[in-house]
Amino acid sequence: MSELGARIRGLRSQKEWTLDSAAKATGLARSTLSKIENGQMSPTYDALLKLARGFAVDISELFEPHAPEPDNAAGSGRRSITRAAQGQALATPVYQHQLLCNDLSNKLMTPFRSTVTARAFADFADWDRHEGEELLYVLQGEVELFTEFYEPERLAVGDCAYLDSRMGHRVISRSVEDAQVLWVHAPKPGGSRAPDGVQSFAARPGDRIASQPGASPPAP
């Protein structure tokens, strides 16, 4: 069992939940939860968000318990430093994540550095989507950003994209070496996901809109 799996099983035990109860609370399949707990599957970032919301903990607390913080902790001059290559590792089939400054809970943003190992649109089982907004900044190599309602865009070192996280998205490497990117995700406090993730999304003049909104673009 992985450390993450043991932690999730411990959280479930604290609540005296069965796998079925935890599945209902998190929105994840019972079989998925069982595989995560037993170290047979590494959860995606979307799954981590569902786990944190279902267990009513900060995403950082899925990896290790934190001491309770005062209600005004977010404004009391907190600080966290993560040294190079010392982030909390999270491996998925398409990204190798390092969650940064993971010792702080109740952050307004979740920063992580990722190695993009995906090489094709079809490497993903489905779109990534979650509530909030996020920034993608390319640190090394070149990536191609696919979004549900826009034509794909190639991004090189120094390029960035800001997007509504509820819109389906995925990123693949286009450089010889796996690309390195910085993600910063900020969930909207009190926000809820709009049906199909489209209600608050508005295109601006000059934006390149996909010819068939909502349809998957062809695999490159």
matplotlib code that plots the C-alpha trace (Angstrom):
import matplotlib.pyplot as plt

x = [0.0, 1.3, 1.6, -1.3, -3.4, -2.8, -3.7, -6.9, -7.8, -7.1, -9.4, -12.1, -11.6, -11.8, -15.2, -16.2, -17.1, -17.3, -15.9, -19.5, -20.0, -16.6, -17.5, -20.8, -19.1, -16.2, -18.0, -15.3, -16.1, -15.8, -13.3, -11.2, -11.1, -10.1, -7.3, -6.0, -6.0, -4.1, -1.6, -2.8, -3.7, -2.2, -5.1, -5.2, -5.3, -9.0, -9.4, -7.4, -9.7, -12.7, -11.1, -10.3, -13.8, -15.4, -13.3, -13.6, -9.8, -7.3, -5.6, -2.3, -3.8, -4.3, -0.6, 0.1, -2.0, -1.5, -1.9, -5.1, -4.6, -6.4, -9.2, -7.1, -4.1, -4.4, -3.7, -1.2, 2.0, 2.4, 5.3, 6.4, 9.5, 10.0, 13.5, 14.3, 13.0, 11.6, 7.9, 5.3, 5.5, 2.3, 2.7, -0.1, -0.1, 0.2, 1.9, 4.6, 3.6, 5.5, 3.0, 4.8, 4.6, 2.4, 3.0, 0.5, -3.2, -6.1, -4.1, -5.9, -3.8, -2.4, 1.0, 2.7, 5.5, 4.8, 6.7, 4.4, 4.8, 1.8, 2.6, -0.8, -4.3, -5.5, -3.1, -5.9, -9.0, -11.1, -10.8, -9.4, -11.9, -12.6, -13.9, -11.8, -9.3, -5.6, -2.4, -0.1, 3.5, 6.0, 9.4, 11.1, 10.4, 7.2, 3.6, 0.4, -2.7, -6.0, -9.2, -12.8, -14.0, -10.8, -8.4, -5.2, -2.3, 1.4, 3.3, 7.1, 9.3, 8.0, 4.5, 1.6, -2.2, -4.9, -8.2, -11.4, -10.7, -14.3, -13.6, -12.1, -8.4, -5.3, -1.6, 0.9, 4.6, 5.8, 9.5, 12.1, 12.4, 9.4, 8.3, 8.3, 5.4, 4.2, 0.6, -1.2, -4.8, -7.2, -10.6, -13.3, -14.5, -18.0, -18.2, -20.0, -19.5, -21.9, -23.6, -21.2, -18.7, -19.9, -22.1, -19.3, -17.1, -17.1, -14.9, -13.3, -13.0, -10.0, -10.1, -9.7, -12.8, -13.0, -15.3, -17.4, -17.8, -17.7, -16.4, -13.0, -10.4, -8.7, -5.7, -2.5]
y = [0.0, 3.5, 6.3, 8.1, 4.9, 4.4, 8.0, 7.8, 4.5, 6.2, 9.1, 6.7, 4.8, 8.0, 8.6, 5.0, 4.9, 1.9, 2.0, 2.6, 5.5, 7.0, 6.5, 8.4, 11.3, 11.7, 10.9, 8.3, 4.7, 2.2, 0.2, 3.3, 4.1, 0.5, 0.6, 4.0, 2.6, -0.5, 1.4, -0.1, 3.2, 6.7, 9.3, 12.2, 15.7, 15.8, 12.7, 14.3, 17.3, 15.0, 13.1, 16.3, 17.6, 14.3, 13.9, 17.7, 18.1, 20.3, 18.5, 18.7, 16.7, 13.7, 13.1, 13.9, 15.1, 18.8, 20.4, 22.5, 26.1, 29.1, 30.6, 33.6, 31.5, 32.5, 36.1, 35.7, 35.8, 32.2, 31.1, 27.8, 27.0, 24.0, 23.2, 22.0, 18.5, 18.3, 18.6, 16.0, 13.5, 12.3, 10.2, 9.7, 8.0, 11.4, 13.7, 13.4, 16.0, 17.7, 19.5, 22.6, 24.1, 21.2, 21.7, 24.5, 23.7, 26.0, 27.7, 29.8, 28.3, 24.9, 25.2, 22.2, 21.5, 18.8, 16.7, 16.1, 12.5, 12.4, 12.4, 12.1, 13.4, 9.7, 9.1, 10.6, 8.6, 11.8, 15.6, 17.0, 19.4, 20.8, 23.9, 27.1, 28.6, 27.8, 29.1, 27.0, 28.3, 26.4, 26.0, 23.7, 22.1, 22.6, 21.5, 21.5, 22.6, 21.1, 22.8, 21.8, 24.9, 26.2, 25.0, 23.5, 25.9, 25.1, 26.8, 27.2, 28.2, 31.4, 31.0, 30.7, 30.1, 31.0, 29.0, 28.2, 24.8, 23.7, 23.6, 20.2, 20.5, 18.3, 19.0, 16.9, 17.2, 18.2, 18.6, 15.8, 15.7, 15.7, 19.2, 20.8, 23.1, 25.1, 24.8, 27.0, 26.1, 28.3, 26.9, 29.5, 29.8, 28.7, 28.1, 25.1, 23.6, 24.8, 22.2, 21.1, 23.7, 26.4, 28.9, 31.3, 30.8, 33.5, 33.8, 37.1, 38.6, 37.0, 33.8, 30.6, 28.6, 24.9, 24.3, 21.8, 23.0, 20.2, 17.7, 16.1, 17.3, 14.6, 12.9, 14.5]
z = [0.0, -0.9, 1.7, -0.1, -0.1, 3.6, 4.3, 2.4, 4.1, 7.4, 6.6, 5.7, 8.9, 11.0, 9.4, 9.8, 6.1, 3.9, 0.4, -0.8, 1.6, 0.5, -3.2, -2.7, -0.8, -3.3, -6.6, -7.4, -8.3, -5.5, -7.6, -8.1, -4.4, -3.7, -6.2, -4.8, -1.3, -2.3, -4.3, -7.6, -9.1, -8.8, -8.7, -11.2, -10.0, -10.7, -8.4, -5.7, -5.7, -5.4, -2.5, -0.7, -1.2, -0.2, 3.0, 3.8, 4.0, 2.2, -0.7, 1.1, 4.0, 1.7, 1.9, 5.6, 8.5, 9.5, 12.9, 13.1, 12.0, 13.5, 11.5, 10.5, 9.5, 5.8, 6.8, 9.6, 7.5, 6.6, 4.4, 2.8, 0.8, -1.4, -2.6, -6.1, -6.7, -3.1, -4.0, -3.0, -5.9, -7.7, -10.7, -13.2, -16.7, -18.4, -15.9, -13.3, -10.7, -7.9, -5.5, -4.2, -0.7, 0.3, 4.0, 4.1, 4.2, 3.2, 0.5, -2.0, -4.8, -5.5, -7.3, -8.9, -11.3, -13.8, -16.4, -19.3, -20.4, -22.6, -26.3, -28.0, -27.5, -27.2, -24.2, -22.0, -21.0, -20.8, -20.5, -17.3, -15.7, -12.3, -10.7, -10.5, -12.8, -13.6, -15.1, -17.2, -17.7, -19.9, -18.1, -20.6, -24.0, -26.0, -25.3, -27.1, -25.2, -26.1, -24.8, -25.2, -27.1, -28.7, -31.4, -30.1, -29.3, -29.1, -26.3, -26.0, -23.1, -21.5, -23.0, -20.7, -20.8, -18.3, -18.5, -16.9, -15.3, -15.9, -19.6, -20.6, -21.2, -21.6, -22.4, -24.4, -25.0, -28.5, -27.8, -28.0, -24.3, -22.0, -21.4, -17.9, -16.9, -13.9, -13.0, -10.5, -9.8, -7.8, -6.9, -6.7, -3.0, -2.8, -6.5, -8.1, -11.5, -14.1, -16.3, -19.0, -17.7, -20.2, -18.5, -17.4, -20.4, -23.0, -26.1, -27.0, -30.5, -32.3, -30.2, -32.4, -31.6, -32.4, -35.3, -33.3, -29.6, -27.2, -29.7, -29.2, -31.7, -33.8, -32.2, -33.6]

ax = plt.figure().add_subplot(projection="3d")
ax.plot(x, y, z, "-o")
ax.set_aspect("equal")
plt.show()
